[in-house]
């Protein structure tokens, strides 16, 4: 259960970052903002899972 809590928190934080990244790119190139947002949006899911696993893995004694 703990891993899912960390995953959801990491996804929420990452998706807010992806949103602001897309908005920032939109100022320079409106047509590029959607691909940049979508790429970062899906990368967040992969990265959030990797981070959640790393944070919740048992420590060696």
C-alpha positions in Angstrom: 0.0 0.0 0.0 2.9 2.4 0.8 4.3 2.0 -2.7 1.0 3.2 -4.2 0.9 6.3 -2.0 4.5 7.2 -3.0 3.6 6.5 -6.7 0.5 8.8 -6.6 2.4 11.6 -4.9 5.3 11.4 -7.4 2.9 11.3 -10.4 1.0 14.4 -9.1 4.2 16.3 -8.6 5.6 15.2 -12.0 2.4 16.0 -13.8 2.3 19.5 -12.4 5.9 19.9 -13.7 4.9 18.5 -17.1 2.1 21.0 -17.3 4.3 24.0 -16.5 6.9 22.7 -19.0 4.3 22.5 -21.7 3.1 26.0 -20.8 6.6 27.4 -21.0 7.3 25.8 -24.4 4.0 27.2 -25.6 5.5 30.8 -25.3 8.2 29.9 -27.8 6.4 27.4 -30.1 2.7 26.7 -29.7 2.9 23.7 -32.0 5.7 22.1 -30.0 4.0 22.4 -26.7 1.7 19.4 -27.1 4.4 16.9 -28.0 6.6 18.2 -25.2 3.8 17.9 -22.7 2.7 14.5 -23.8 6.3 13.1 -23.8 6.9 14.5 -20.3 3.5 13.4 -19.1 4.2 9.7 -20.0 7.8 9.8 -18.8 6.5 10.9 -15.4 4.6 7.6 -15.0 7.7 5.6 -15.7 9.9 7.8 -13.5 7.4 7.9 -10.6 7.2 4.1 -10.5 11.0 3.8 -10.5 11.2 6.4 -7.6 8.4 4.7 -5.6 10.1 1.3 -5.9 13.5 2.8 -4.8 11.9 4.7 -1.8 10.0 1.7 -0.6 12.5 -1.1 -1.1 13.8 -2.7 2.1 17.2 -1.6 3.2 20.0 -4.2 3.5 21.1 -4.8 7.1 
